[in-house]
Amino acid sequence: MTSIEVAIAASMELGRIVYPEYIEAAVRVGDDVAILTPDAIITLPIQTFHNYITDWLEAICSL
């Protein structure tokens, strides 16, 4: 997973833009992805993470 993918998932989860340079860490723990930003710790199921990325790519491709 790249910082851009993590930033997309974090942005979608928080409902605001999280830039890749503000991602401090992203770790896969079992069936979850933990994302650390300066002001939040986000834990997502891996399937939700994949769904966010897929939805974002579909939105970009449909433009």
Distance bins in CASP14 RR format, pairs under 12 A and 6 or more apart:
PFRMAT RR
TARGET T0000
AUTHOR 0000-0000-0000
RMODE 2
METHOD distances of the structure
MODEL  1
1 7 0 0 0 0 0 1 0 0 0 0 0
1 8 0 0 0 0 0 1 0 0 0 0 0
1 9 0 0 0 0 1 0 0 0 0 0 0
1 10 0 0 0 0 0 1 0 0 0 0 0
1 20 0 0 0 0 0 1 0 0 0 0 0
1 23 0 0 0 0 0 1 0 0 0 0 0
1 25 0 0 0 0 0 1 0 0 0 0 0
1 26 1 0 0 1 0 0 0 0 0 0 0
1 27 0 0 0 0 1 0 0 0 0 0 0
1 28 1 0 0 1 0 0 0 0 0 0 0
1 33 1 0 0 1 0 0 0 0 0 0 0
1 34 0 0 0 0 0 1 0 0 0 0 0
1 35 0 0 0 0 1 0 0 0 0 0 0
1 44 0 0 0 0 0 1 0 0 0 0 0
1 46 0 0 0 0 1 0 0 0 0 0 0
1 49 1 0 0 1 0 0 0 0 0 0 0
1 50 0 0 0 0 1 0 0 0 0 0 0
1 52 0 0 0 0 0 1 0 0 0 0 0
1 53 0 0 0 0 1 0 0 0 0 0 0
2 8 0 0 0 0 1 0 0 0 0 0 0
2 9 0 0 0 0 0 1 0 0 0 0 0
2 20 0 0 0 0 1 0 0 0 0 0 0
2 23 0 0 0 0 1 0 0 0 0 0 0
2 26 0 0 0 0 1 0 0 0 0 0 0
2 53 0 0 0 0 0 1 0 0 0 0 0
3 9 0 0 0 0 0 1 0 0 0 0 0
3 10 0 0 0 0 1 0 0 0 0 0 0
3 18 0 0 0 0 0 1 0 0 0 0 0
3 19 0 0 0 0 1 0 0 0 0 0 0
3 20 1 0 1 0 0 0 0 0 0 0 0
3 21 1 0 0 1 0 0 0 0 0 0 0
3 22 0 0 0 0 1 0 0 0 0 0 0
3 23 1 0 1 0 0 0 0 0 0 0 0
3 24 0 0 0 0 0 1 0 0 0 0 0
3 25 0 0 0 0 0 1 0 0 0 0 0
3 26 1 0 0 1 0 0 0 0 0 0 0
3 35 0 0 0 0 0 1 0 0 0 0 0
3 36 0 0 0 0 0 1 0 0 0 0 0
3 37 0 0 0 0 0 1 0 0 0 0 0
4 10 0 0 0 0 0 1 0 0 0 0 0
4 11 0 0 0 0 0 1 0 0 0 0 0
4 18 0 0 0 0 0 1 0 0 0 0 0
4 19 0 0 0 0 1 0 0 0 0 0 0
4 20 1 0 1 0 0 0 0 0 0 0 0
4 21 0 0 0 0 0 1 0 0 0 0 0
4 23 0 0 0 0 1 0 0 0 0 0 0
4 26 0 0 0 0 0 1 0 0 0 0 0
4 53 0 0 0 0 1 0 0 0 0 0 0
4 56 0 0 0 0 1 0 0 0 0 0 0
4 57 0 0 0 0 0 1 0 0 0 0 0
4 60 0 0 0 0 0 1 0 0 0 0 0
5 11 0 0 0 0 0 1 0 0 0 0 0
5 12 0 0 0 0 0 1 0 0 0 0 0
5 18 0 0 0 0 0 1 0 0 0 0 0
5 20 0 0 0 0 1 0 0 0 0 0 0
5 23 0 0 0 0 1 0 0 0 0 0 0
5 26 0 0 0 0 1 0 0 0 0 0 0
5 28 0 0 0 0 0 1 0 0 0 0 0
5 33 0 0 0 0 1 0 0 0 0 0 0
5 35 0 0 0 0 0 1 0 0 0 0 0
5 44 0 0 0 0 0 1 0 0 0 0 0
5 49 0 0 0 0 1 0 0 0 0 0 0
5 50 0 0 0 0 1 0 0 0 0 0 0
5 52 0 0 0 0 1 0 0 0 0 0 0
5 53 1 0 1 0 0 0 0 0 0 0 0
5 54 0 0 0 0 0 1 0 0 0 0 0
5 56 0 0 0 0 1 0 0 0 0 0 0
5 57 0 0 0 0 1 0 0 0 0 0 0
6 12 0 0 0 0 0 1 0 0 0 0 0
6 13 0 0 0 0 0 1 0 0 0 0 0
6 18 0 0 0 0 1 0 0 0 0 0 0
6 19 0 0 0 0 0 1 0 0 0 0 0
6 20 1 0 0 1 0 0 0 0 0 0 0
6 21 0 0 0 0 0 1 0 0 0 0 0
6 22 0 0 0 0 0 1 0 0 0 0 0
6 23 1 0 1 0 0 0 0 0 0 0 0
6 24 0 0 0 0 0 1 0 0 0 0 0
6 25 0 0 0 0 1 0 0 0 0 0 0
6 26 1 0 1 0 0 0 0 0 0 0 0
6 27 0 0 0 0 0 1 0 0 0 0 0
6 28 0 0 0 0 0 1 0 0 0 0 0
6 33 1 0 0 1 0 0 0 0 0 0 0
6 34 0 0 0 0 0 1 0 0 0 0 0
6 35 1 0 1 0 0 0 0 0 0 0 0
6 36 0 0 0 0 1 0 0 0 0 0 0
6 37 0 0 0 0 1 0 0 0 0 0 0
6 42 0 0 0 0 1 0 0 0 0 0 0
6 44 0 0 0 0 1 0 0 0 0 0 0
6 49 0 0 0 0 1 0 0 0 0 0 0
6 52 0 0 0 0 0 1 0 0 0 0 0
6 53 0 0 0 0 1 0 0 0 0 0 0
6 56 0 0 0 0 0 1 0 0 0 0 0
7 13 0 0 0 0 0 1 0 0 0 0 0
7 14 0 0 0 0 0 1 0 0 0 0 0
7 16 0 0 0 0 0 1 0 0 0 0 0
7 17 0 0 0 0 1 0 0 0 0 0 0
7 18 1 0 1 0 0 0 0 0 0 0 0
7 19 1 0 0 1 0 0 0 0 0 0 0
7 20 1 0 1 0 0 0 0 0 0 0 0
7 21 0 0 0 0 1 0 0 0 0 0 0
7 22 1 0 0 1 0 0 0 0 0 0 0
7 23 1 0 1 0 0 0 0 0 0 0 0
7 24 0 0 0 0 0 1 0 0 0 0 0
7 26 0 0 0 0 1 0 0 0 0 0 0
7 35 0 0 0 0 1 0 0 0 0 0 0
7 37 0 0 0 0 1 0 0 0 0 0 0
7 42 0 0 0 0 0 1 0 0 0 0 0
7 49 0 0 0 0 0 1 0 0 0 0 0
7 52 0 0 0 0 0 1 0 0 0 0 0
7 53 0 0 0 0 0 1 0 0 0 0 0
7 56 0 0 0 0 0 1 0 0 0 0 0
8 14 0 0 0 0 0 1 0 0 0 0 0
8 15 0 0 0 0 0 1 0 0 0 0 0
8 17 0 0 0 0 1 0 0 0 0 0 0
8 18 0 0 0 0 1 0 0 0 0 0 0
8 19 0 0 0 0 0 1 0 0 0 0 0
8 20 0 0 0 0 1 0 0 0 0 0 0
8 23 0 0 0 0 0 1 0 0 0 0 0
8 26 0 0 0 0 0 1 0 0 0 0 0
8 33 0 0 0 0 0 1 0 0 0 0 0
8 35 0 0 0 0 0 1 0 0 0 0 0
8 44 0 0 0 0 0 1 0 0 0 0 0
8 49 0 0 0 0 1 0 0 0 0 0 0
8 50 0 0 0 0 0 1 0 0 0 0 0
8 51 0 0 0 0 0 1 0 0 0 0 0
8 52 1 0 0 1 0 0 0 0 0 0 0
8 53 1 0 0 1 0 0 0 0 0 0 0
8 54 0 0 0 0 0 1 0 0 0 0 0
8 55 0 0 0 0 1 0 0 0 0 0 0
8 56 1 0 1 0 0 0 0 0 0 0 0
8 57 0 0 0 0 1 0 0 0 0 0 0
8 59 0 0 0 0 0 1 0 0 0 0 0
8 60 0 0 0 0 0 1 0 0 0 0 0
9 15 0 0 0 0 0 1 0 0 0 0 0
9 18 0 0 0 0 1 0 0 0 0 0 0
9 20 0 0 0 0 0 1 0 0 0 0 0
9 23 0 0 0 0 1 0 0 0 0 0 0
9 26 0 0 0 0 1 0 0 0 0 0 0
9 32 0 0 0 0 0 1 0 0 0 0 0
9 33 1 0 0 1 0 0 0 0 0 0 0
9 34 0 0 0 0 0 1 0 0 0 0 0
9 35 1 0 0 1 0 0 0 0 0 0 0
9 37 0 0 0 0 0 1 0 0 0 0 0
9 42 1 0 0 1 0 0 0 0 0 0 0
9 43 0 0 0 0 0 1 0 0 0 0 0
9 44 1 0 0 1 0 0 0 0 0 0 0
9 45 0 0 0 0 0 1 0 0 0 0 0
9 46 0 0 0 0 0 1 0 0 0 0 0
9 47 0 0 0 0 0 1 0 0 0 0 0
9 48 1 0 0 1 0 0 0 0 0 0 0
9 49 1 0 1 0 0 0 0 0 0 0 0
9 50 0 0 0 0 1 0 0 0 0 0 0
9 51 0 0 0 0 1 0 0 0 0 0 0
9 52 1 0 1 0 0 0 0 0 0 0 0
9 53 1 0 0 1 0 0 0 0 0 0 0
9 54 0 0 0 0 0 1 0 0 0 0 0
9 55 0 0 0 0 0 1 0 0 0 0 0
9 56 0 0 0 0 1 0 0 0 0 0 0
10 16 0 0 0 0 1 0 0 0 0 0 0
10 17 0 0 0 0 1 0 0 0 0 0 0
10 18 1 0 1 0 0 0 0 0 0 0 0
10 19 0 0 0 0 1 0 0 0 0 0 0
10 20 0 0 0 0 1 0 0 0 0 0 0
10 22 0 0 0 0 1 0 0 0 0 0 0
10 23 1 0 0 1 0 0 0 0 0 0 0
10 24 0 0 0 0 0 1 0 0 0 0 0
10 25 0 0 0 0 0 1 0 0 0 0 0
10 26 0 0 0 0 1 0 0 0 0 0 0
10 33 0 0 0 0 1 0 0 0 0 0 0
10 34 0 0 0 0 0 1 0 0 0 0 0
10 35 1 0 1 0 0 0 0 0 0 0 0
10 36 0 0 0 0 1 0 0 0 0 0 0
10 37 1 0 0 1 0 0 0 0 0 0 0
10 38 0 0 0 0 0 1 0 0 0 0 0
10 39 0 0 0 0 0 1 0 0 0 0 0
10 40 1 0 0 1 0 0 0 0 0 0 0
10 41 0 0 0 0 0 1 0 0 0 0 0
10 42 1 0 1 0 0 0 0 0 0 0 0
10 43 0 0 0 0 0 1 0 0 0 0 0
10 44 0 0 0 0 1 0 0 0 0 0 0
10 48 0 0 0 0 0 1 0 0 0 0 0
10 49 0 0 0 0 1 0 0 0 0 0 0
10 52 0 0 0 0 1 0 0 0 0 0 0
10 53 0 0 0 0 0 1 0 0 0 0 0
10 56 0 0 0 0 0 1 0 0 0 0 0
11 17 1 0 1 0 0 0 0 0 0 0 0
11 18 1 0 1 0 0 0 0 0 0 0 0
11 19 0 0 0 0 1 0 0 0 0 0 0
11 20 0 0 0 0 1 0 0 0 0 0 0
11 22 0 0 0 0 0 1 0 0 0 0 0
11 23 0 0 0 0 0 1 0 0 0 0 0
11 35 0 0 0 0 0 1 0 0 0 0 0
11 37 0 0 0 0 0 1 0 0 0 0 0
11 40 0 0 0 0 0 1 0 0 0 0 0
11 42 0 0 0 0 0 1 0 0 0 0 0
11 52 0 0 0 0 1 0 0 0 0 0 0
11 53 0 0 0 0 0 1 0 0 0 0 0
11 55 0 0 0 0 0 1 0 0 0 0 0
11 56 0 0 0 0 1 0 0 0 0 0 0
12 18 0 0 0 0 1 0 0 0 0 0 0
12 35 0 0 0 0 0 1 0 0 0 0 0
12 42 0 0 0 0 0 1 0 0 0 0 0
12 44 0 0 0 0 1 0 0 0 0 0 0
12 48 0 0 0 0 1 0 0 0 0 0 0
12 49 0 0 0 0 1 0 0 0 0 0 0
12 50 0 0 0 0 0 1 0 0 0 0 0
12 51 0 0 0 0 1 0 0 0 0 0 0
12 52 1 0 1 0 0 0 0 0 0 0 0
12 53 0 0 0 0 1 0 0 0 0 0 0
12 54 0 0 0 0 0 1 0 0 0 0 0
12 55 1 0 0 1 0 0 0 0 0 0 0
12 56 1 0 0 1 0 0 0 0 0 0 0
12 59 0 0 0 0 0 1 0 0 0 0 0
13 33 0 0 0 0 0 1 0 0 0 0 0
13 34 0 0 0 0 0 1 0 0 0 0 0
13 35 0 0 0 0 1 0 0 0 0 0 0
13 37 0 0 0 0 0 1 0 0 0 0 0
13 40 0 0 0 0 1 0 0 0 0 0 0
13 41 0 0 0 0 0 1 0 0 0 0 0
13 42 1 0 1 0 0 0 0 0 0 0 0
13 43 0 0 0 0 1 0 0 0 0 0 0
13 44 1 0 0 1 0 0 0 0 0 0 0
13 45 0 0 0 0 0 1 0 0 0 0 0
13 48 0 0 0 0 1 0 0 0 0 0 0
13 49 0 0 0 0 1 0 0 0 0 0 0
13 51 0 0 0 0 0 1 0 0 0 0 0
13 52 1 0 0 1 0 0 0 0 0 0 0
13 53 0 0 0 0 0 1 0 0 0 0 0
13 56 0 0 0 0 0 1 0 0 0 0 0
14 22 0 0 0 0 0 1 0 0 0 0 0
14 35 0 0 0 0 1 0 0 0 0 0 0
14 37 0 0 0 0 1 0 0 0 0 0 0
14 39 0 0 0 0 1 0 0 0 0 0 0
14 40 1 0 0 1 0 0 0 0 0 0 0
14 41 0 0 0 0 0 1 0 0 0 0 0
14 42 1 0 0 1 0 0 0 0 0 0 0
14 44 0 0 0 0 0 1 0 0 0 0 0
14 52 0 0 0 0 0 1 0 0 0 0 0
15 40 0 0 0 0 0 1 0 0 0 0 0
15 42 0 0 0 0 0 1 0 0 0 0 0
15 52 0 0 0 0 0 1 0 0 0 0 0
16 22 0 0 0 0 0 1 0 0 0 0 0
16 37 0 0 0 0 0 1 0 0 0 0 0
16 39 0 0 0 0 0 1 0 0 0 0 0
16 40 0 0 0 0 0 1 0 0 0 0 0
17 37 0 0 0 0 0 1 0 0 0 0 0
18 24 0 0 0 0 0 1 0 0 0 0 0
18 26 0 0 0 0 0 1 0 0 0 0 0
18 35 0 0 0 0 1 0 0 0 0 0 0
18 36 0 0 0 0 0 1 0 0 0 0 0
18 37 1 0 1 0 0 0 0 0 0 0 0
18 38 0 0 0 0 1 0 0 0 0 0 0
18 39 0 0 0 0 1 0 0 0 0 0 0
18 40 0 0 0 0 1 0 0 0 0 0 0
18 42 0 0 0 0 1 0 0 0 0 0 0
19 37 0 0 0 0 1 0 0 0 0 0 0
19 38 0 0 0 0 0 1 0 0 0 0 0
20 26 0 0 0 0 0 1 0 0 0 0 0
20 35 0 0 0 0 0 1 0 0 0 0 0
20 37 0 0 0 0 0 1 0 0 0 0 0
21 37 0 0 0 0 0 1 0 0 0 0 0
21 38 0 0 0 0 0 1 0 0 0 0 0
22 35 0 0 0 0 0 1 0 0 0 0 0
22 36 0 0 0 0 1 0 0 0 0 0 0
22 37 1 0 1 0 0 0 0 0 0 0 0
22 38 1 0 1 0 0 0 0 0 0 0 0
22 39 0 0 0 0 1 0 0 0 0 0 0
22 40 0 0 0 0 1 0 0 0 0 0 0
23 33 0 0 0 0 0 1 0 0 0 0 0
23 34 0 0 0 0 0 1 0 0 0 0 0
23 35 1 0 0 1 0 0 0 0 0 0 0
23 36 1 0 0 1 0 0 0 0 0 0 0
23 37 1 0 0 1 0 0 0 0 0 0 0
23 38 0 0 0 0 1 0 0 0 0 0 0
23 39 0 0 0 0 0 1 0 0 0 0 0
23 40 0 0 0 0 0 1 0 0 0 0 0
23 41 0 0 0 0 0 1 0 0 0 0 0
23 42 0 0 0 0 0 1 0 0 0 0 0
24 34 0 0 0 0 0 1 0 0 0 0 0
24 35 0 0 0 0 1 0 0 0 0 0 0
24 36 1 0 1 0 0 0 0 0 0 0 0
24 37 1 0 0 1 0 0 0 0 0 0 0
24 38 1 0 0 1 0 0 0 0 0 0 0
24 39 0 0 0 0 0 1 0 0 0 0 0
24 40 0 0 0 0 0 1 0 0 0 0 0
24 41 0 0 0 0 1 0 0 0 0 0 0
24 42 0 0 0 0 0 1 0 0 0 0 0
25 33 0 0 0 0 0 1 0 0 0 0 0
25 34 1 0 0 1 0 0 0 0 0 0 0
25 35 1 0 0 1 0 0 0 0 0 0 0
25 36 1 0 1 0 0 0 0 0 0 0 0
25 37 0 0 0 0 1 0 0 0 0 0 0
25 38 0 0 0 0 0 1 0 0 0 0 0
25 40 0 0 0 0 0 1 0 0 0 0 0
25 41 0 0 0 0 1 0 0 0 0 0 0
25 42 0 0 0 0 0 1 0 0 0 0 0
26 32 0 0 0 0 0 1 0 0 0 0 0
26 33 1 0 0 1 0 0 0 0 0 0 0
26 34 1 0 0 1 0 0 0 0 0 0 0
26 35 1 0 1 0 0 0 0 0 0 0 0
26 36 1 0 0 1 0 0 0 0 0 0 0
26 37 0 0 0 0 1 0 0 0 0 0 0
26 41 0 0 0 0 0 1 0 0 0 0 0
26 42 0 0 0 0 1 0 0 0 0 0 0
26 43 0 0 0 0 0 1 0 0 0 0 0
26 44 0 0 0 0 0 1 0 0 0 0 0
26 46 0 0 0 0 0 1 0 0 0 0 0
26 49 0 0 0 0 1 0 0 0 0 0 0
27 33 1 0 0 1 0 0 0 0 0 0 0
27 34 1 0 1 0 0 0 0 0 0 0 0
27 35 0 0 0 0 1 0 0 0 0 0 0
27 36 0 0 0 0 1 0 0 0 0 0 0
27 41 0 0 0 0 0 1 0 0 0 0 0
27 42 0 0 0 0 0 1 0 0 0 0 0
27 43 0 0 0 0 1 0 0 0 0 0 0
27 44 0 0 0 0 0 1 0 0 0 0 0
27 46 0 0 0 0 0 1 0 0 0 0 0
27 49 0 0 0 0 0 1 0 0 0 0 0
28 34 1 0 0 1 0 0 0 0 0 0 0
28 35 0 0 0 0 0 1 0 0 0 0 0
28 43 0 0 0 0 0 1 0 0 0 0 0
28 44 0 0 0 0 0 1 0 0 0 0 0
28 45 0 0 0 0 0 1 0 0 0 0 0
28 46 1 0 0 1 0 0 0 0 0 0 0
28 49 0 0 0 0 1 0 0 0 0 0 0
28 50 0 0 0 0 0 1 0 0 0 0 0
29 35 0 0 0 0 0 1 0 0 0 0 0
29 36 0 0 0 0 0 1 0 0 0 0 0
29 41 0 0 0 0 0 1 0 0 0 0 0
29 43 0 0 0 0 1 0 0 0 0 0 0
29 44 0 0 0 0 0 1 0 0 0 0 0
29 45 0 0 0 0 0 1 0 0 0 0 0
29 46 0 0 0 0 1 0 0 0 0 0 0
29 49 0 0 0 0 0 1 0 0 0 0 0
30 43 0 0 0 0 0 1 0 0 0 0 0
30 44 0 0 0 0 0 1 0 0 0 0 0
30 45 0 0 0 0 1 0 0 0 0 0 0
30 46 1 0 0 1 0 0 0 0 0 0 0
31 43 0 0 0 0 0 1 0 0 0 0 0
31 44 0 0 0 0 0 1 0 0 0 0 0
31 45 1 0 0 1 0 0 0 0 0 0 0
31 46 1 0 1 0 0 0 0 0 0 0 0
31 47 1 0 0 1 0 0 0 0 0 0 0
31 48 0 0 0 0 0 1 0 0 0 0 0
31 49 0 0 0 0 0 1 0 0 0 0 0
31 50 0 0 0 0 0 1 0 0 0 0 0
32 41 0 0 0 0 0 1 0 0 0 0 0
32 42 0 0 0 0 1 0 0 0 0 0 0
32 43 1 0 1 0 0 0 0 0 0 0 0
32 44 1 0 0 1 0 0 0 0 0 0 0
32 45 1 0 1 0 0 0 0 0 0 0 0
32 46 1 0 0 1 0 0 0 0 0 0 0
32 47 0 0 0 0 1 0 0 0 0 0 0
32 48 0 0 0 0 1 0 0 0 0 0 0
32 49 0 0 0 0 1 0 0 0 0 0 0
33 41 0 0 0 0 0 1 0 0 0 0 0
33 42 0 0 0 0 1 0 0 0 0 0 0
33 43 1 0 0 1 0 0 0 0 0 0 0
33 44 1 0 1 0 0 0 0 0 0 0 0
33 45 1 0 0 1 0 0 0 0 0 0 0
33 46 1 0 1 0 0 0 0 0 0 0 0
33 47 0 0 0 0 0 1 0 0 0 0 0
33 48 0 0 0 0 1 0 0 0 0 0 0
33 49 1 0 1 0 0 0 0 0 0 0 0
33 50 0 0 0 0 1 0 0 0 0 0 0
33 51 0 0 0 0 0 1 0 0 0 0 0
33 52 0 0 0 0 1 0 0 0 0 0 0
33 53 0 0 0 0 0 1 0 0 0 0 0
34 40 0 0 0 0 0 1 0 0 0 0 0
34 41 1 0 0 1 0 0 0 0 0 0 0
34 42 1 0 0 1 0 0 0 0 0 0 0
34 43 1 0 1 0 0 0 0 0 0 0 0
34 44 0 0 0 0 1 0 0 0 0 0 0
34 45 0 0 0 0 0 1 0 0 0 0 0
34 46 0 0 0 0 0 1 0 0 0 0 0
34 49 0 0 0 0 0 1 0 0 0 0 0
35 41 1 0 0 1 0 0 0 0 0 0 0
35 42 1 0 1 0 0 0 0 0 0 0 0
35 43 1 0 0 1 0 0 0 0 0 0 0
35 44 1 0 0 1 0 0 0 0 0 0 0
35 48 0 0 0 0 0 1 0 0 0 0 0
35 49 0 0 0 0 1 0 0 0 0 0 0
35 52 0 0 0 0 0 1 0 0 0 0 0
36 42 1 0 0 1 0 0 0 0 0 0 0
36 43 0 0 0 0 0 1 0 0 0 0 0
42 48 0 0 0 0 0 1 0 0 0 0 0
42 49 0 0 0 0 1 0 0 0 0 0 0
42 52 0 0 0 0 0 1 0 0 0 0 0
43 49 0 0 0 0 0 1 0 0 0 0 0
44 50 0 0 0 0 1 0 0 0 0 0 0
44 51 0 0 0 0 1 0 0 0 0 0 0
44 52 1 0 0 1 0 0 0 0 0 0 0
44 53 0 0 0 0 0 1 0 0 0 0 0
45 51 0 0 0 0 1 0 0 0 0 0 0
45 52 0 0 0 0 0 1 0 0 0 0 0
46 52 0 0 0 0 0 1 0 0 0 0 0
46 53 0 0 0 0 0 1 0 0 0 0 0
47 53 0 0 0 0 0 1 0 0 0 0 0
47 54 0 0 0 0 0 1 0 0 0 0 0
48 54 0 0 0 0 0 1 0 0 0 0 0
48 55 0 0 0 0 0 1 0 0 0 0 0
49 55 0 0 0 0 0 1 0 0 0 0 0
49 56 0 0 0 0 0 1 0 0 0 0 0
50 56 0 0 0 0 0 1 0 0 0 0 0
50 57 0 0 0 0 0 1 0 0 0 0 0
51 57 0 0 0 0 0 1 0 0 0 0 0
51 58 0 0 0 0 0 1 0 0 0 0 0
52 58 0 0 0 0 0 1 0 0 0 0 0
52 59 0 0 0 0 0 1 0 0 0 0 0
53 59 0 0 0 0 0 1 0 0 0 0 0
53 60 0 0 0 0 0 1 0 0 0 0 0
54 60 0 0 0 0 0 1 0 0 0 0 0
54 61 0 0 0 0 0 1 0 0 0 0 0
55 61 0 0 0 0 0 1 0 0 0 0 0
55 62 0 0 0 0 0 1 0 0 0 0 0
56 62 0 0 0 0 0 1 0 0 0 0 0
56 63 0 0 0 0 0 1 0 0 0 0 0
57 63 0 0 0 0 0 1 0 0 0 0 0
END
